[in-house]
């Protein structure tokens, strides 16, 4: 599936500042970057950082006050596989790759330890891992209002349960925290999203089951096969779109994802479609 994606960021820089951005689409065995451009205006030399993760961080410096515009455009070819839900079972900890283990533990925005009793009371009696995560995803969708501007960068999963309102980032954090409370590794997923209205960068989550990372989106705002992956992490702190060091004000942000080729049949999870979708 080919998508044309773009991201645009604008800033008022008041003094020398350094930017680390995370808006490049990932290169993976099943997500190919066919072409891409990245520009900074006024021009500044940028470098792609080699990190311990697969995320593609780009760093550049602005040495004096200026209005800075960043633009990213790319054509991406994605693919995925579908697996019957009954095969997506819990994986014994002793059989897990060591790269999965960190996604068991509480993190800054996903306090799974504080949600242990809630998660087990609501979903602990469901045996199959895929059905369990589908159930908690449905609960978030049905009980948390999607409300722009209702949360801040400090809002955690525990806050979202209490306030029962949030945006995609909050829905993802709550899904991750509930999975971890149920001993299912889960990680944050940010990307470009086809048919998201209004267009923006989008957050959802992946849960590890049946030996693979399966995608879930409690907002249900976009088809699950319409995502282009930018980054993963334990929570938003590890997959932020922008990390800025200096006196800088964000003035504009936008993202878009359009179908570049091929027909498109949207995939959503429901009781009539017990099939998990994995991006590789």
N, C-alpha and C positions, 0 to 999 in steps of 0.2 A: 504494500500500500504506500503510495507516494503522497507526501504532504509538503506544501510550501509554508514555511514558518518564518516569523519575524518578531523581533523584540526591539523596542525603542525606549530609551531612558534619557531623561534630561535633568541636569543639575545646575544649581548656582554654587560655584566654588568661590569661597570668600578669601581663602589663603591656600598655600600649598597643601595638596592632599594626595593620598594614594587610594586607588580603587582596586578591589578584587571582585570581579563579576563572575556570575555563574549562569549564563544564558545560552551557552553553546549546547547544541544537541549532542548527546553522547554517541560515541562510536562503540558499538558492541558487535558481536558475531551476527546479530539479526537486526541491527539498526545501522544502516549505512548512510553516511553523509555524502550525498552525490555532488553537491557544490555548496559553498558558503562564503559569505563576506562579513567582515567585522570592521567597522570604522568608528573612529573617535574624532570629533570636530569641536575645537581646533585639534589638529593632528597631534597625537602623542604615541610614541612607540609602546607597543604592548607585547606581553609575553604570556604564553600558556604555561602554567605551572605544572610541574610533575608532582602529583600528590599521591598519598598512599591509597586513595580511593580512585575509582574510574572517573569521577567528576572532573569536568574540564574548566578549571578556574583560570581566568585571564586577569593579569595585573597590569596597570599602567599608572603613571603619575602625572598630575597637573601641578606645575610649579608656581603659578600665580593665579590671581582671581580671574574668573572667566565664567561664561555660560557654556556648559559642555553638553554635547549631544552624542549619544552612543546608539549605533544601529547595527543590528544583526539580521541577516537574511540567509536562509538555507533551504535546500530541497533535500528531503529525508525519505529514505525507503525503509519502512518498518515491516516487521513480520511478527507473528505470534503463534502460539499453539494452544489448542483447547484440549482439556482433559476432563473426563467424566468426574463429577463431584464425588462419587463414592470411592474413587481412587485417591482422592486428596485427603489423606489421613494424617494424624499426628506422626511426627518422626521422632523416634527415641533420641534422647540427648546424646547418648553414646555413639549414635550413627551420624550425627551432624558434623559437617565441615566446620573447622574452627572459625571461619569467617562469619558464620551464622550466629554463633554464641552471643556476641555483644548485643544482639537485637532481642534478647530475653529480658534485659535488665531495665529498671526505671531510668529515665533520662530527664533532662531539665523540664520539658514540656509534657512528658508522658509519665506521670507518677502512678505506674501500675500497682505499686505496693499500697497506695491509698485507695485503690479501686478494686482490690482483691475480693472483698466480701460482696460488693455490688455485682461484679462480673460473675461470680460463681452462683449467686442467688438467681440471677437473670438467665444465664446461659450455660451453667455448669452441667446440667443434666443432658445436654445434647452431645451425643457420642462422636459423630463425624466432624472432623475439623472444618471442612468446607461449609457444612450446614451451620456450624456454630458461628463462623465468621459472617456468613450471610445473615444470620439472625441478629447479631449485634449491629451489623451495618444497617439493617432495616430498622432496628430500634433507634439508632442515632437519627436516621432520616425522618422517622415518624415523631420523634420527641424533641429534637433540637431544631429551632427555627433558623433558617438561613437568613441572616440579617446583616447587611453591609454596615460597617462602622460600629458594630456592637461590641467589638473586642479590640484589644491592643496587642502589641508585640510581646507583652508580658503574660497574656492569657494562656493558661495551661489546660490540660485535659480535665483536671479536677474542677477548675473554674467552669468549664463548659457544661459539665454535669449539673452544677449548681445553678448556673444562669440559664441553661437550656436555650442558648442562642450563640451564633457564631458564623464564621465564613469557612471556606474550604480548608484552610489551614487548621482551624479548630476541629472540624469534623474529622480530619485525618489524624490529628493528635489523639482524639478520643478513641477512634478505632484502634490505633496502635496500642494505647494504654490498656484497653480492654482485652486485646489479643494477648499481650504479655502477661496480664493478670491471670489468663487462662492457660499459661505455659505454651503459647504459640508465638514464636519470634515474629516481629513485625517491624517494618521500616517505612520511613517517609518517602514519598515519591512526588517530585515536582516536574512539570512539563508543559508543553504546548498542547492545547486541547481543541479538537475539531468540534464545531457547533456550540462552543461555549458562548453564552450571551449574558452580559456583554463580554467581548473578548478580553482575556487577561491571562497571566500565568496561572496555572491550576495546580492544586495539591490534592493528593489522595494517598493511598497506602498499599503496601504489599505485605502479605502474610506468607510465612514459609510452611508449606504442607506438601506431603507426597514427594518430598525432595526437590521442590521448586518454589519460586516466588510467584504468588498468584495475586493479581491486581484486584482491588476493591475501591469503590468510591461511594461514600455515604451520602454525598450531595445528590447523586444521581442526575447531575446536570449535563453530563456528556456520555456518549457511547464509550464503552470500555476499550473498543478497538480503534478509537480515534485519538489516541494519546501519542505524543512524541516525547520520549524521556530526556530530561535535562540532568537530573541528579537524584541520588538517594542518600539517606542518612538516618541516624537514630531519631532525629526530629528536625524541625525547621532550622535549628541552630547550625546543623551540619550541611544544610542544603539551601542556604539563603541565596536569593537572587543577587544581592549586592552587600558587600561588607566594605565600609568606607572609613578611612582614617584621616580626619581633618574636619575643618569647619565647612560643611557642605549641606545644602538643602535640596531635597528632591522636588522637582517641579513638574515632572511628567513621567508616566510609565504606561506602556501598552504592549500587548502581545497579540499575535494572531496565528491561526492555523487553518489553512485552506487545502482542500483536496487538489492535488496536482495531476493525478491520473487515476485510472481505474474506476470501476463502479464501487459503491460503498453500501454495505448492509450493516446497520448498527447492531451491536451486541450489548445486551443488558442481562443481568442475572435476575431470574425469577423462578418460581416453583415449577414452571413448565420448561425451564432451561437450566437444569442443574449441571452446568459445565463451567469449569474454571478457566480463566484466560491468563496466559503467562507471556510476558515480554522477556526475550532472552538477550 
